[in-house]
Amino acid sequence: QVQLVESGGGLVQTRGSLRLSCAASGQTFSSYTVAWFRQAPGKEREFVAGMPRGGGRAVYADSAKGRFTSSRDNAKKMAYLQLNSLTPEDTAVYYCAASTRLGAVVVTSRTAYPFWGQGTQVTVSS
């Protein structure tokens, strides 16, 4: 079992940046695949980025490539999502999710992740 708490959201102008954090508690964080999802009002929750356990290469949604960077610090039990060049279309609640059942791969389906944080709101003004 792992508990996840996101932070770092807020209001930012177009082309601004934010750094989201996900603090984990519980069992060994390094054994978890960690992913970021987001959900905008009236839309489905969508995959943004993910990092496999064991330090493999991060995977990004097309909308995130070149603008967002995910990272993790297993010793601190932390995951991060750096958001750059933000646009109003990035406005959403951002969630951290984790799973031990995925091996060394990242799955983009939200149903693959049994553990979720409460989310942090990111609002980008035009």
Order of alpha helices (4+ residues) and beta strands (2+ residues): beta-beta-beta-beta-beta-beta-beta-beta-beta-beta-beta
